[in-house]
Structure formats: C-alpha cells, structure tokens
C-alpha cells in the first residue's frame, strides 16, 4: 500500500469496512501528512476522496490545534432521566 516516499503512521477503525489512515507522503514534491478514509467492500477496496492533507510546514500548527482539544469536551454527556 505504500511506496518508498510514503510512511504509514497508523489507522483507526471508523466503522465496519472503513478505516481512517494517517500517512506521511510527498505530493508534488512536498512532504505532508495525509488523513484519508480507506474502505473495504465487495464493490471497492481502496482510498476514498474523503480526507485532507496537511503540508509539512503547517503540521506543527495542526498538531497544536489537535492537542488543544480537551478530552472532557469529547465525552458524551449522560442523559438525564
């Protein structure tokens, strides 16, 4: 799935048949981080168009934004009965 210019960082299962893949790659001769969906189904197996690319020169800014997210803000609130 990778060539010599790509490094698979890891993947997270989003739902059955769909993973989010994070990789370091070079596009147009410029390095960056690509975050894309990879699907496995009877009709198609491979990357979808869903995702984004963070250029290397913007990665620190992106990482700071992600790290600023509070885990408390991601927890689902318990429903009141």
N, C-alpha and C positions, 0 to 999 in steps of 0.2 A: 504494500500500500504506500510505501514511501520510496523516494529516490535519495541520492546522496546529499541533496540540498534540503531535505525535509527531516525534521525530528519530531516524532510523535511524543507529546508530553503526557497525554492520557486521555481517557474518555469517561463520561458519566452517562449512565443509562437514564434517558428521559422518560421513556415509556417502552412497552414491548415493541421491538422492531426498530426503535430509534435511539441512537446514542448521540451525545454531543462530544465531538472530537476537538481537542486542542493540540495544535502543532505549530512548530516554528518552521517557516519556509521562506523562500525567496520568490517574489513575484515581480517581474520587470526588472530583475537585478537588485531589488531592495528587500532586505530581510524584514520579517514581521511575525506576528502571532495571528494565526487563523483559527477561528472558532466556528465550526460548521456542524450541521446535522448529517449523520450517516444513517441511512435506512437499509434494512434488510427485509425484503418481502418477496413474494412469488413473482411480482411484476418487475421489480427493480431492486438492485443492490448497489449502493454507492452513495456518494455525497449528493446532497440536495443544494439548491441555491440559497437555502436558509442559513444565515450566518453572517459573520463580519470578519474583517481583517484589521488588526491594529498595527500600524507601521512601527518599526523598532524605535524611532525617535519619539513616539507618543506612548510607548509601553509603560514607562515609569508613571506618567500621569494616569493612565488607565489602572495600573496596579494600586495607586493611591486611592482612586475612587472606589475600587472594589474593597480595599481594606478599610475604608471609612464606613462601610455598611455594618450596622450593629446586628449581631445575631439575635438580640431581643426583638428587633424590628421584623425579623423574618419568622419569628414564632407565631403560630396561629393562636388567636385568642380562643379561650374556652367559651363555648356558647352558654349564655345564661338561660336557665330554665324557668 
